[in-house]
Amino acid sequence: MVPICRELSIYSVWINTGSLNTARYDHTASVLLNGQVLVAGGVNSNNYLSSSELYDPSTGAWTATGSVNNKRVGHTASVLLNGQVLLAGGSDPKNAALGSSELYDPSTGAWTTTSSMNNARAVHTVSVLLNGQVLVAGGNDPNYAALSSSELYDPSTGVWTTTSSMNNARKVPTASVLLNGQVLVAGGGNSNGFLSSSELYDPSTGVWTTTSSMNNARKIHTASVLLNGQVLVAGGVNSNGILSSSELYDPSTGAWTTTGSMNSARNQHTASVLLNGQVLVVGGNNGTSFLSSSELYDPSTGVWTTADSLNYARYMHATAVLTSGQVLVSGGYIRPNAFSTAELY
């Protein structure tokens, strides 16, 4: 028998699991408190989707659940402390940024609308704070201009309130909740080009402060909070093209330092922190082709090593780390097709 995931070692392989009921890409994937995975929205052959479905790790099966009230892509999904899932923003079938948000209740399988954000936005960041509130920041407005605004959703009231604005407008940056509860936003792009700047949000004051800049400007990269509290950013794109470089942010010093480069340049990939502390990056594209490759970053050595390749090259897919430690990849896209396939690492 082929080992599926044994301490996520070098023997770990990708195996196909049940297929989605609907092929999709640019969707979200959220691990619920019961261990199931909820995927929602996305697009399929230019059709924006309202459907959502659940993956059950115990059976490997996908089942349809309630449909979202607003078709959307480029949205965010957050698992709240009460177990519900908050979808916020994104773009609708007319490609206009949305301000609407809605909640999924796993006990009923239904989506209900909640209050709208103060600013319509897509390709923004989202962070669940230690106090249970949800912070959204940046993104693009209905005119595709980058936003500096940020706001907070309070699950106890269902209301969005504005908080201070970032020092830089940015779309498609990354956001990471640090172990001290602050939020690090890094990179992205705006009318001035690609950004290397980063900044911190302090929930106790509601203020954004600048911190040191990355060594490389980048957007459409990934950011992962390591078990030691440092943040690893990897890949993305800037004016020089698709990147293989990666770097580390140390909250104790506020400094970025370069670390090992990936074996493949990539953007539109995903990154997952495994239970053993390593980081798995999957798929994406390198500017000329779509990737099936995956690789592992070892924080103890700062080195990337190649891992088993996906059965299907894919990008704009979604990943989720299951409670078992396995990594679920779902959907994705290679022109002109969206995928319904899913695989486990």
Summary of the structure (lengths in Angstrom):
residues: 345
radius of gyration: 18.6
end to end distance: 15.0
largest distance: 54.7
contacts: 1243
relative contact order: 0.14
helix: 0%
strand: 43%
